[in-house]
Amino acid sequence: MNVLVINCGSSSLKYQLINSDTEEVLAKGLCERIGIDGRLVYQKAGLDKETTEAPMPTHKEAIQLVLDALTNPATGAIKSLAEVEAVGHRVVHGGEKFTQSVIINDEVIQAIEECNDLAPLHNPANLIGIRVCMELMPSVKQVAVFDTAFHQTMPAKAYLYGLPIDYYKNYKVRRYGFHGTSHRFVSSHAVEFLGLNPADSKVIVCHLGNGSSISAVVGGKCVDTTMGLTPLEGVVMGTRSGNIDPAIIEYVAKKENLDIPGIMNVLNKKSGLQGMSGVSSDMRDLEAAADGGNEDAKNAIEVLCYGIAKFVGGYAAAMNGVDAIIFTAGIGENDGHVRKKVCSYLGYLGIEIDDAANAKRGEDMVISTPDSKVKVAVLPTNEELAICRDTVALVK
Ligand code: ADP
């Protein structure tokens, strides 16, 4: 079955067409600058990337261009749209309503809409993608896969904040967690890859990318995670601050004469590795700057690694033990320095890193020594494949 996976943002859209039988990516790409001017990137498997400037006043034109590219007689991956048998959509916020992926119908659309307040930048964009695909492919089943769903197994002690309980009861203010599709994919793959007992394995997943989050997973169920009501909470990220003293908001707002949207913009877009270093949100640039002697860049990396190690320690305590620690996403998969530095804080858990294995890249690999008491591994995430698998499981 061919599944089109769509990740629709406010001005961009990523897509992959996957053959679910072979799990091969037939074509992939993205639309950028939707509503501004418009650029389509399309890549058929085995061929070079093509970039086309094309007007995309709305997501409808963008998705139409993707469908045209997929069925283009010369470079398309399929002959006609009839070969797309299902569409899987990434949806950021499913609130407390969605604990797993679902086939989309009117009721589901309404329930996703009801979560818009919780993710005002993401959910409306995700819904646009869903509606446009339903319009352009009316007979094709559409599935919603939620970033929050995997974390719905957290107990109240992990998801409630120390706030007046009416904020939870009336406004649903609680920890939801994000990157759930990645945490689920990677933690279940870890159990299989490392031969852990599926029923009681204790796994910590460090998803370290532009956005980063860590989760604690017992027997395949999430028991805690670092992101909260929004993706702003947790470790220092590319441009997000992660945890701070909430009183900083008032203090800085007064000093800098900022209103709430102004300060939220700083916390989401101008903080984290970017803000701390003044260099870049990209770990590669930061490491180059640190190697060149930039103290702010060095400190940003130290703060990141120290922060990750503290969460890992906290989750080992929360689970009363840990069998495996997994690194994934852009930084987790590629940056041996960060992995080594994080693990340098974890000697008390009996962790020993094999430097030769840690220097490798691009594959599933164990990076701890055979004697290490906790297994440490690098497992590349694949959220699109996870969305494809969920979609097939629901529509078959
Ligand atoms: P997103 O959250 O946008 O999906 P990714 O998972 O692609 O992000 O991760 C992006 C991050 O991965 C960036 O900080 C980038 O610097 C980092 N990264 C990618 N390749 C490397 C590398 N070879 N070494 C260090 N960091 C890397």
Boltz pocket constraint, residues with backbone or C-beta under 6 A from the ligand:
constraints:
  - pocket:
      binder: B
      contacts: [[A, 208], [A, 209], [A, 210], [A, 211], [A, 238], [A, 281], [A, 282], [A, 283], [A, 284], [A, 285], [A, 329], [A, 330], [A, 331], [A, 334], [A, 335]]
      max_distance: 6.0
